[in-house]
Amino acid sequence: PPLSCTGQFPTPTSVTLAPIGVVQSLYKERFGTPRQPTVSTNALNNAPTHATLRFFAQSESHPSAPPWDHVARSLSGLDGFEFVWALTYLHLNAQNPAPATVRPPRGPKGLRVGIYATRAPHRQNPLGLSALRVTGVDFERLEVAVHGIDLLDGTPVLDVKP
């Protein structure tokens, strides 16, 4: 018989997420930060856009994070993938209320489109989704080296998926 689990649980009206790590990049302000750099080869001063995703382990500054060995095991196998998706919280883009329409940087000049038809960072839920090339995984330091970053230094990382 078919199973129906959705009727047993109410749909949440709010969601709480905690960062699992942080972006360490050369970009300190949004102007000059590349857009979708995986489709181009260079960005800042014609230099490759390398960065690090640093994962949090339990410490005084991160008491609710999992223990170091748990985080290290969570990274195992990630070095076998060429790309990862990084889901981030665009913490500097919180606008209340978020705009309903924006002018995309590419396309017909002056044309406004709905926010959900763009990659604009100013949204009701300011989440970022970046495709990043994995260039290394450091299990001791709990870091993933990536290429193609389009995120500011200090951006909270919510999840990483191959």
Steps between C-alpha positions, in 0.01 A plus 500: 500500500622856430640686798407858574716661765433862411159507663650396834718809537406868477684719250748718692433874498859583597836329472815546708839416349850522646813554291731199463790718394616823342647618171856633505554700180686803369174686440418751774226699324236411245626738230768310312386160623446282192158378391485132414879468467486130408398614152814718476860422590615813681368781711696707753793669318495215247583254779313172556220528752627258764339482843454272798189361665595466867273264695417556866586246770396522862697768686445793734403717203275226352361301796206353306712374206573127476831364636811525277508127414134509390566793265815334360303179428224711340754631248622152402441423133454864405848501347371256237270760346594766247225745601285576803196717550541734796178622657570824685325770699552839336512675836576847362195502271211493745240748372161516663287477307689348207426667165242330277677604178859586403700608195735212409857601407465312170209532261293788365600825670243629746279189488379395845426134565373306798762422765449124451594534131849623598806407705474826696628463858235729652223252577253411773735214593848620397649164405788457259570196283851480354655234278862467614787289366662295779879537491578329829370378835699545821354259755724625782405865456138419400534705183399455138701697244284620211530693174233722348383680813232768465459562873632753746746416774306402812189373320335227713485155337177308566571182301725348235388238249691329217 
